[in-house]
Amino acid sequence: ANSKMKEVLELCQDDPRWDALKILSQGDKKQGLAEYQTKKLKQEKDVQKAKARKHRDAFLLMLAENTDIDARTRWRDAMEILQEDQRYKNVEDTREREDLFRDFCLELEKKEKEDRRKQREAALEFFQKALQERHSAGGINWRSVWADCKKEFVD
């Protein structure tokens, strides 16, 4: 895709199909070559982008599958754990690996925080229902203090 017109002429001049193109001017041939090169270059870049995206996705999946890695894992510790995995090696740029790892850890931390929030809300809702049941049963009322309520739950 990076050939010069002179190189193309040298390669093609003995090909009988080249003679069929005599109706085209030299400028048309140059333009055709430039268009072909542009198209091929774009295709090659698209293939490289798809390959890089596939490697990044595999790297993130590797991180998710590894039970030794959590939101508090340091990069150098993760490197030691992962360095033999081919998915680690496929992401060739070390900076990109580290960036992907840090993004993964941030997302994992957000997820863990959200899970803790949901657990807290569920526990609070359970506690409020339990208080309501104790109130309905006559064990506590609006004048009850925490010490009395606590005894109600311990018994």
Backbone as a printed PyTorch tensor [residue, N CA C, xyz], in Angstrom:
tensor([[[  0.8170,  -1.2060,   0.0000],
         [  0.0000,   0.0000,   0.0000],
         [  0.8560,   1.2640,   0.0000]],

        [[  2.1620,   1.1340,   0.1400],
         [  3.0350,   2.3050,   0.1710],
         [  3.9310,   2.4150,  -1.0630]],

        [[  3.6200,   1.7170,  -2.1290],
         [  4.4580,   1.7300,  -3.3280],
         [  4.3680,   3.0670,  -4.0420]],

        [[  5.4800,   3.4550,  -4.6430],
         [  5.5250,   4.6610,  -5.4610],
         [  5.1260,   4.2780,  -6.8830]],

        [[  4.7010,   5.2500,  -7.6670],
         [  4.2680,   4.9930,  -9.0370],
         [  5.3880,   4.3750,  -9.8640]],

        [[  6.6150,   4.8140,  -9.6340],
         [  7.7600,   4.2760, -10.3850],
         [  7.9160,   2.7790, -10.1110]],

        [[  7.7610,   2.3780,  -8.8310],
         [  7.8650,   0.9700,  -8.4600],
         [  6.7440,   0.1620,  -9.0880]],

        [[  5.5570,   0.7140,  -9.1170],
         [  4.4090,   0.0320,  -9.7100],
         [  4.6350,  -0.1730, -11.2030]],

        [[  5.1610,   0.8470, -11.8700],
         [  5.4400,   0.7310, -13.3070],
         [  6.4540,  -0.3840, -13.5760]],

        [[  7.4960,  -0.4470, -12.7710],
         [  8.5170,  -1.4810, -12.9550],
         [  7.9390,  -2.8820, -12.7530]],

        [[  7.0390,  -3.0160, -11.7770],
         [  6.4480,  -4.3180, -11.4820],
         [  5.4170,  -4.7350, -12.5350]],

        [[  4.7060,  -3.7800, -13.0750],
         [  3.5650,  -4.0850, -13.9460],
         [  3.8510,  -4.0290, -15.4450]],

        [[  4.9520,  -3.4510, -15.8580],
         [  5.1680,  -3.2100, -17.2870],
         [  5.2450,  -4.5010, -18.1090]],

        [[  5.6440,  -5.6040, -17.5130],
         [  5.7230,  -6.8640, -18.2480],
         [  4.4030,  -7.6410, -18.2000]],

        [[  3.4570,  -7.1770, -17.4080],
         [  2.1580,  -7.8440, -17.2920],
         [  1.2880,  -7.4550, -18.4900]],

        [[  0.7300,  -8.4380, -19.2130],
         [ -0.0860,  -8.1140, -20.3950],
         [ -1.3410,  -7.2940, -20.0560]],

        [[ -1.8140,  -7.3920, -18.8390],
         [ -3.0020,  -6.6060, -18.4490],
         [ -2.6800,  -5.1150, -18.4110]],

        [[ -1.4290,  -4.7980, -18.1780],
         [ -1.0070,  -3.3890, -18.1240],
         [ -1.2140,  -2.7130, -19.4790]],

        [[ -0.9920,  -3.4730, -20.5550],
         [ -1.1900,  -2.9230, -21.8990],
         [ -2.6560,  -2.5650, -22.1440]],

        [[ -3.5500,  -3.2660, -21.4840],
         [ -4.9720,  -2.9740, -21.6510],
         [ -5.3270,  -1.6110, -21.0760]],

        [[ -4.4640,  -1.0660, -20.2520],
         [ -4.7190,   0.2230, -19.6090],
         [ -4.1340,   1.4020, -20.3850]],

        [[ -3.7450,   1.1600, -21.6420],
         [ -3.1500,   2.2320, -22.4420],
         [ -4.1180,   3.3740, -22.6810]],

        [[ -5.4150,   3.0930, -22.5740],
         [ -6.3830,   4.1720, -22.7910],
         [ -6.3900,   5.1610, -21.6250]],

        [[ -5.8010,   4.7700, -20.5110],
         [ -5.7120,   5.6720, -19.3600],
         [ -4.4450,   6.5120, -19.4670]],

        [[ -4.5610,   7.7540, -19.0820],
         [ -3.3760,   8.6100, -19.0660],
         [ -2.5240,   8.2720, -17.8420]],

        [[ -1.3120,   8.7580, -17.8370],
         [ -0.4110,   8.5470, -16.6960],
         [ -1.0320,   9.1350, -15.4270]],

        [[ -1.6950,  10.2600, -15.5610],
         [ -2.3480,  10.9090, -14.4200],
         [ -3.4720,  10.0550, -13.8600]],

        [[ -4.2570,   9.4160, -14.7740],
         [ -5.3410,   8.5390, -14.3160],
         [ -4.7780,   7.3340, -13.5670]],

        [[ -3.6750,   6.8050, -14.0560],
         [ -3.0450,   5.6630, -13.3930],
         [ -2.5280,   6.0650, -12.0100]],

        [[ -1.9260,   7.2390, -11.9240],
         [ -1.4290,   7.7300, -10.6330],
         [ -2.5860,   7.9370,  -9.6570]],

        [[ -3.6670,   8.5080, -10.1570],
         [ -4.8390,   8.7390,  -9.3100],
         [ -5.4250,   7.4070,  -8.8480]],

        [[ -5.4890,   6.4310,  -9.7630],
         [ -5.9890,   5.1010,  -9.4020],
         [ -5.1370,   4.4540,  -8.3260]],

        [[ -3.8190,   4.5870,  -8.4690],
         [ -2.9070,   4.0400,  -7.4670],
         [ -3.1100,   4.7340,  -6.1150]],

        [[ -3.2420,   6.0450,  -6.1370],
         [ -3.4280,   6.7990,  -4.8880],
         [ -4.7240,   6.3810,  -4.1940]],

        [[ -5.7870,   6.2160,  -4.9730],
         [ -7.0660,   5.7930,  -4.3910],
         [ -6.9590,   4.3910,  -3.7980]],

        [[ -6.2920,   3.4990,  -4.5380],
         [ -6.0930,   2.1320,  -4.0580],
         [ -5.2950,   2.1420,  -2.7500]],

        [[ -4.2220,   2.9250,  -2.7180],
         [ -3.3820,   2.9880,  -1.5250],
         [ -4.1550,   3.5400,  -0.3280]],

        [[ -4.9470,   4.5700,  -0.5700],
         [ -5.7470,   5.1630,   0.5070],
         [ -6.7330,   4.1350,   1.0620]],

        [[ -7.3940,   3.4290,   0.1580],
         [ -8.3710,   2.4150,   0.5640],
         [ -7.6930,   1.2970,   1.3560]],

        [[ -6.5650,   0.8140,   0.8560],
         [ -5.8380,  -0.2600,   1.5390],
         [ -5.3250,   0.1810,   2.9070]],

        [[ -4.8270,   1.4090,   2.9860],
         [ -4.3200,   1.9310,   4.2500],
         [ -5.4420,   2.0080,   5.2850]],

        [[ -6.6050,   2.4580,   4.8520],
         [ -7.7610,   2.5350,   5.7480],
         [ -8.1620,   1.1340,   6.2250]],

        [[ -8.1640,   0.1680,   5.3140],
         [ -8.4990,  -1.2050,   5.6790],
         [ -7.5050,  -1.7590,   6.6950]],

        [[ -6.2260,  -1.4970,   6.4630],
         [ -5.1960,  -1.9750,   7.3880],
         [ -5.3490,  -1.3460,   8.7670]],

        [[ -5.6580,  -0.0600,   8.8000],
         [ -5.8670,   0.6210,  10.0830],
         [ -7.0860,   0.0570,  10.7990]],

        [[ -8.1590,  -0.1970,  10.0480],
         [ -9.3670,  -0.7660,  10.6410],
         [ -9.0970,  -2.1460,  11.2370]],

        [[ -8.3060,  -2.9430,  10.5270],
         [ -7.9420,  -4.2720,  11.0340],
         [ -7.1220,  -4.1350,  12.3110]],

        [[ -6.1800,  -3.2010,  12.3260],
         [ -5.3470,  -2.9910,  13.5170],
         [ -6.1810,  -2.5050,  14.7020]],

        [[ -7.1330,  -1.5950,  14.4280],
         [ -8.0000,  -1.1060,  15.5070],
         [ -8.8460,  -2.2350,  16.0770]],

        [[ -9.4010,  -3.0650,  15.1890],
         [-10.2280,  -4.1850,  15.6450],
         [ -9.4010,  -5.1650,  16.4680]],

        [[ -8.1790,  -5.4110,  16.0230],
         [ -7.2820,  -6.3150,  16.7480],
         [ -6.9440,  -5.7450,  18.1230]],

        [[ -6.6420,  -4.4540,  18.1800],
         [ -6.3170,  -3.8080,  19.4570],
         [ -7.5270,  -3.8290,  20.3900]],

        [[ -8.7120,  -3.5830,  19.8460],
         [ -9.9430,  -3.6020,  20.6530],
         [-10.1730,  -5.0090,  21.2140]],

        [[ -9.9480,  -6.0180,  20.3770],
         [-10.1010,  -7.4110,  20.8100],
         [ -9.1130,  -7.7260,  21.9400]],

        [[ -7.8750,  -7.2660,  21.8020],
         [ -6.8660,  -7.4980,  22.8440],
         [ -7.2260,  -6.7680,  24.1420]],

        [[ -7.7240,  -5.5420,  24.0240],
         [ -8.1370,  -4.7970,  25.2250],
         [ -9.2940,  -5.5050,  25.9270]],

        [[-10.2810,  -5.9590,  25.1550],
         [-11.4230,  -6.6560,  25.7420],
         [-10.9840,  -7.9410,  26.4440]],

        [[-10.0690,  -8.6770,  25.8140],
         [ -9.5510,  -9.9100,  26.4160],
         [ -8.7750,  -9.6030,  27.6960]],

        [[ -8.0360,  -8.5000,  27.6950],
         [ -7.2750,  -8.0850,  28.8760],
         [ -8.2300,  -7.7730,  30.0350]],

        [[ -9.2890,  -7.0350,  29.7420],
         [-10.2680,  -6.6960,  30.7820],
         [-10.9800,  -7.9470,  31.2960]],

        [[-11.2800,  -8.8750,  30.4050],
         [-11.9040, -10.1300,  30.8180],
         [-10.9560, -10.9120,  31.7250]],

        [[ -9.6780, -10.9130,  31.3900],
         [ -8.6750, -11.5780,  32.2170],
         [ -8.6650, -10.9750,  33.6230]],

        [[ -8.7330,  -9.6490,  33.6960],
         [ -8.7610,  -8.9910,  35.0070],
         [-10.0020,  -9.4030,  35.7960]],

        [[-11.1350,  -9.4450,  35.1230],
         [-12.3880,  -9.7940,  35.7910],
         [-12.3850, -11.2450,  36.2720]],

        [[-11.7460, -12.1210,  35.5150],
         [-11.7070, -13.5430,  35.8760],
         [-10.7510, -13.8300,  37.0250]],

        [[ -9.7750, -12.9780,  37.2450],
         [ -8.7550, -13.2310,  38.2470],
         [ -9.2630, -12.8700,  39.6370]],

        [[ -9.3370, -13.8700,  40.5080],
         [ -9.8600, -13.6480,  41.8630],
         [ -8.8500, -12.9910,  42.7950]],

        [[ -7.5830, -12.9410,  42.3840],
         [ -6.5540, -12.3160,  43.2240],
         [ -6.5340, -10.7930,  43.0830]],

        [[ -7.2990, -10.2710,  42.1300],
         [ -7.2890,  -8.8280,  41.8730],
         [ -8.5980,  -8.2280,  42.3600]],

        [[ -8.4560,  -7.2040,  43.2050],
         [ -9.6310,  -6.4460,  43.6390],
         [ -9.3410,  -4.9540,  43.4700]],

        [[-10.2340,  -4.1210,  43.9270],
         [-10.1160,  -2.6770,  43.7080],
         [ -8.9010,  -2.0720,  44.4120]],

        [[ -8.3620,  -2.7680,  45.3960],
         [ -7.2270,  -2.2380,  46.1450],
         [ -5.8830,  -2.8270,  45.7040]],

        [[ -5.8790,  -3.6580,  44.6820],
         [ -4.6480,  -4.2700,  44.1860],
         [ -3.7770,  -3.2190,  43.5100]],

        [[ -2.4960,  -3.2460,  43.8010],
         [ -1.5600,  -2.3160,  43.1600],
         [ -1.1390,  -2.8690,  41.8060]],

        [[ -0.7740,  -1.9720,  40.9130],
         [ -0.4080,  -2.3540,  39.5520],
         [  0.7820,  -3.3160,  39.5330]],

        [[  1.8020,  -3.0430,  40.3130],
         [  2.9890,  -3.9110,  40.2650],
         [  2.6660,  -5.3160,  40.7790]],

        [[  1.7280,  -5.4120,  41.7350],
         [  1.3080,  -6.7390,  42.2050],
         [  0.5090,  -7.4560,  41.1150]],

        [[ -0.3400,  -6.7140,  40.4330],
         [ -1.1260,  -7.2980,  39.3460],
         [ -0.2190,  -7.7660,  38.2080]],

        [[  0.8220,  -6.9890,  37.9260],
         [  1.7680,  -7.3740,  36.8560],
         [  2.3850,  -8.7380,  37.1640]],

        [[  2.7820,  -8.9410,  38.4070],
         [  3.3890, -10.2140,  38.7960],
         [  2.4090, -11.3690,  38.6300]],

        [[  1.1530, -11.1180,  38.9270],
         [  0.1240, -12.1550,  38.8230],
         [ -0.1840, -12.4820,  37.3640]],

        [[ -0.2080, -11.4520,  36.5200],
         [ -0.7230, -11.5960,  35.1550],
         [  0.3300, -11.7620,  34.0640]],

        [[  1.5720, -11.4960,  34.3330],
         [  2.5810, -11.3580,  33.2780],
         [  2.7770, -12.5970,  32.4030]],

        [[  2.4020, -13.7510,  32.8620],
         [  2.5660, -14.9590,  32.0480],
         [  1.3610, -15.2360,  31.1550]],

        [[  0.2670, -14.5490,  31.3840],
         [ -0.9570, -14.7580,  30.5910],
         [ -0.7940, -14.1160,  29.2110]],

        [[ -1.1680, -14.8400,  28.1700],
         [ -1.0190, -14.3350,  26.8060],
         [ -1.8710, -13.0910,  26.5820]],

        [[ -3.0180, -12.9910,  27.2350],
         [ -3.8770, -11.8080,  27.0840],
         [ -3.1870, -10.5580,  27.6240]],

        [[ -2.3390, -10.7360,  28.6300],
         [ -1.5320,  -9.6380,  29.1610],
         [ -0.4910,  -9.2210,  28.1280]],

        [[  0.1550, -10.2000,  27.5300],
         [  1.2180,  -9.9330,  26.5570],
         [  0.6760,  -9.3360,  25.2660]],

        [[ -0.5720,  -9.6680,  24.9090],
         [ -1.1450,  -9.1770,  23.6520],
         [ -1.3270,  -7.6580,  23.6460]],

        [[ -1.5320,  -7.0690,  24.8080],
         [ -1.5810,  -5.5970,  24.8890],
         [ -0.1270,  -5.1610,  25.0490]],

        [[  0.4660,  -4.7470,  23.9460],
         [  1.9200,  -4.5330,  23.9170],
         [  2.3730,  -3.2800,  24.6630]],

        [[  1.5730,  -2.2500,  24.6730],
         [  1.9630,  -0.9910,  25.3040],
         [  1.7630,  -1.0820,  26.8160]],

        [[  2.8440,  -0.9700,  27.5760],
         [  2.7600,  -1.1080,  29.0290],
         [  1.9030,  -0.0090,  29.6520]],

        [[  1.9520,   1.1780,  29.0830],
         [  1.1420,   2.2780,  29.6100],
         [ -0.3520,   1.9830,  29.4020]],

        [[ -0.6820,   1.4300,  28.2520],
         [ -2.0830,   1.0890,  27.9920],
         [ -2.5550,  -0.0040,  28.9530]],

        [[ -1.6850,  -0.9900,  29.2140],
         [ -2.0340,  -2.0420,  30.1840],
         [ -2.3610,  -1.4310,  31.5470]],

        [[ -1.4840,  -0.5330,  31.9770],
         [ -1.6790,   0.0920,  33.2920],
         [ -2.9470,   0.9330,  33.3070]],

        [[ -3.1980,   1.6840,  32.2320],
         [ -4.4190,   2.4920,  32.1560],
         [ -5.6710,   1.6090,  32.2000]],

        [[ -5.6460,   0.5120,  31.4540],
         [ -6.7860,  -0.4130,  31.4780],
         [ -6.9850,  -0.9910,  32.8730]],

        [[ -5.8870,  -1.3280,  33.5320],
         [ -5.9610,  -1.8630,  34.8890],
         [ -6.5600,  -0.8380,  35.8440]],

        [[ -6.0850,   0.3890,  35.7560],
         [ -6.5930,   1.4320,  36.6620],
         [ -8.0810,   1.7140,  36.4040]],

        [[ -8.4740,   1.7650,  35.1380],
         [ -9.8920,   1.9540,  34.8150],
         [-10.7360,   0.7970,  35.3570]],

        [[-10.2150,  -0.4200,  35.2250],
         [-10.9030,  -1.5950,  35.7410],
         [-11.0820,  -1.4820,  37.2530]],

        [[-10.0140,  -1.0930,  37.9440],
         [-10.0790,  -0.9610,  39.4120],
         [-11.0670,   0.1170,  39.8320]],

        [[-11.0950,   1.2330,  39.0990],
         [-12.0580,   2.2930,  39.4190],
         [-13.4950,   1.8030,  39.2640]],

        [[-13.7540,   1.0850,  38.1790],
         [-15.0960,   0.5400,  37.9600],
         [-15.4420,  -0.4840,  39.0290]],

        [[-14.4740,  -1.3060,  39.3950],
         [-14.6960,  -2.3050,  40.4270],
         [-14.9810,  -1.6400,  41.7700]],

        [[-14.2630,  -0.5730,  42.0540],
         [-14.4810,   0.1650,  43.3070],
         [-15.8850,   0.7850,  43.3320]],

        [[-16.3110,   1.3420,  42.2010],
         [-17.6620,   1.9060,  42.1220],
         [-18.7090,   0.8260,  42.3530]],

        [[-18.4930,  -0.3300,  41.7520],
         [-19.4400,  -1.4380,  41.8960],
         [-19.4950,  -1.9020,  43.3460]],

        [[-18.3300,  -2.0420,  43.9760],
         [-18.2820,  -2.4660,  45.3730],
         [-18.9780,  -1.4460,  46.2750]],

        [[-18.7630,  -0.1740,  46.0020],
         [-19.3950,   0.8790,  46.7910],
         [-20.9160,   0.8290,  46.6340]],

        [[-21.3770,   0.6290,  45.4080],
         [-22.8120,   0.5240,  45.1440],
         [-23.4010,  -0.7060,  45.8370]],

        [[-22.6690,  -1.8140,  45.8250],
         [-23.1300,  -3.0250,  46.5090],
         [-23.2400,  -2.7890,  48.0150]],

        [[-22.2480,  -2.1130,  48.5910],
         [-22.3020,  -1.8070,  50.0320],
         [-23.4810,  -0.8940,  50.3530]],

        [[-23.7460,   0.0820,  49.4770],
         [-24.8810,   0.9830,  49.6830],
         [-26.1950,   0.2010,  49.6580]],

        [[-26.3290,  -0.7140,  48.7140],
         [-27.5480,  -1.5140,  48.6150],
         [-27.7080,  -2.4230,  49.8280]],

        [[-26.6010,  -3.0080,  50.2980],
         [-26.6540,  -3.8500,  51.4960],
         [-27.0890,  -3.0350,  52.7120]],

        [[-26.5490,  -1.8280,  52.8170],
         [-26.8970,  -0.9590,  53.9420],
         [-28.3820,  -0.5990,  53.8910]],

        [[-28.8690,  -0.2530,  52.6870],
         [-30.2840,   0.0790,  52.5450],
         [-31.1730,  -1.1080,  52.8940]],

        [[-30.7870,  -2.3070,  52.4670],
         [-31.5660,  -3.5070,  52.7660],
         [-31.5670,  -3.7810,  54.2730]],

        [[-30.4100,  -3.6190,  54.9110],
         [-30.3180,  -3.8370,  56.3570],
         [-31.1610,  -2.8150,  57.1140]],

        [[-31.1180,  -1.5690,  56.6490],
         [-31.9100,  -0.5220,  57.2930],
         [-33.4010,  -0.8000,  57.1400]],

        [[-33.8040,  -1.2210,  55.9730],
         [-35.2150,  -1.5490,  55.7270],
         [-35.6540,  -2.7260,  56.6060]],

        [[-34.7930,  -3.7440,  56.7210],
         [-35.0910,  -4.8890,  57.5740],
         [-35.2320,  -4.4530,  59.0320]],

        [[-34.3180,  -3.5790,  59.4750],
         [-34.3530,  -3.0990,  60.8520],
         [-35.6320,  -2.3010,  61.1200]],

        [[-36.0060,  -1.4420,  60.1660],
         [-37.2300,  -0.6570,  60.3490],
         [-38.4690,  -1.5490,  60.4020]],

        [[-38.5130,  -2.5880,  59.5940],
         [-39.6330,  -3.5440,  59.6490],
         [-39.6730,  -4.2590,  60.9930]],

        [[-38.4780,  -4.6300,  61.4680],
         [-38.3960,  -5.3110,  62.7640],
         [-38.8690,  -4.3770,  63.8800]],

        [[-38.5010,  -3.1000,  63.8110],
         [-38.9770,  -2.1390,  64.8090],
         [-40.5010,  -2.0150,  64.7490]],

        [[-41.0310,  -1.9630,  63.5490],
         [-42.4830,  -1.8450,  63.3780],
         [-43.1910,  -3.0730,  63.9670]],

        [[-42.6240,  -4.2570,  63.7320],
         [-43.2180,  -5.4790,  64.2920],
         [-43.1790,  -5.4550,  65.8200]],

        [[-42.0480,  -4.9990,  66.3700],
         [-41.9240,  -4.9150,  67.8380],
         [-42.9160,  -3.8920,  68.3950]],

        [[-43.0830,  -2.8140,  67.6700],
         [-44.0420,  -1.7970,  68.1000],
         [-45.4660,  -2.3700,  68.0710]],

        [[-45.8060,  -3.0700,  67.0150],
         [-47.1390,  -3.6660,  66.8940],
         [-47.3810,  -4.7100,  67.9760]],

        [[-46.3510,  -5.4080,  68.3790],
         [-46.4690,  -6.4280,  69.4160],
         [-46.4570,  -5.8200,  70.8100]],

        [[-46.2090,  -4.5280,  70.9000],
         [-46.2150,  -3.8510,  72.1900],
         [-44.8860,  -3.8600,  72.9170]],

        [[-43.8540,  -4.3050,  72.2710],
         [-42.5380,  -4.3810,  72.9110],
         [-41.8680,  -3.0230,  73.0330]],

        [[-42.1020,  -2.1320,  72.0700],
         [-41.5170,  -0.7890,  72.1120],
         [-42.5670,   0.2190,  71.6830]],

        [[-42.3480,   1.4600,  72.0570],
         [-43.2540,   2.5400,  71.6290],
         [-42.4220,   3.7850,  71.3410]],

        [[-43.0930,   4.8990,  71.1060],
         [-42.3780,   6.1150,  70.7190],
         [-41.5140,   6.6700,  71.8370]],

        [[-41.7510,   6.2570,  73.0760],
         [-40.9400,   6.7400,  74.1950],
         [-39.7640,   5.8140,  74.5140]],

        [[-39.6600,   4.7190,  73.8070],
         [-38.5870,   3.7570,  74.0770],
         [-37.2360,   4.3760,  73.7380]],

        [[-36.2480,   4.0360,  74.5450],
         [-34.8820,   4.4860,  74.2940],
         [-34.1010,   3.3320,  73.6650]],

        [[-32.9590,   3.6530,  73.1170],
         [-32.1920,   2.6470,  72.3840],
         [-31.8630,   1.4350,  73.2530]],

        [[-31.5420,   1.6410,  74.4960],
         [-31.2060,   0.5250,  75.3850],
         [-32.3720,  -0.4530,  75.4830]],

        [[-33.6090,   0.0600,  75.5630],
         [-34.7870,  -0.8180,  75.6340],
         [-34.9870,  -1.5610,  74.3060]],

        [[-34.8190,  -0.8450,  73.2220],
         [-34.9790,  -1.4560,  71.8980],
         [-33.9410,  -2.5570,  71.6830]],

        [[-32.7450,  -2.2810,  72.1520],
         [-31.6620,  -3.2290,  71.9800],
         [-31.9720,  -4.5160,  72.7530]],

        [[-32.5160,  -4.3950,  73.9590],
         [-32.8870,  -5.5640,  74.7440],
         [-33.9620,  -6.3610,  74.0100]],

        [[-34.8530,  -5.6710,  73.3520],
         [-35.9380,  -6.3120,  72.6200],
         [-35.3880,  -7.2080,  71.5090]],

        [[-34.3030,  -6.7850,  70.8650],
         [-33.7300,  -7.5560,  69.7660],
         [-32.8140,  -8.6650,  70.2580]],

        [[-32.1850,  -8.4880,  71.4250],
         [-31.2930,  -9.4930,  71.9490],
         [-32.0770, -10.6820,  72.4770]],

        [[-33.2020, -10.4050,  73.0780],
         [-34.0190, -11.4820,  73.6730],
         [-34.6250, -12.3360,  72.6600]]])
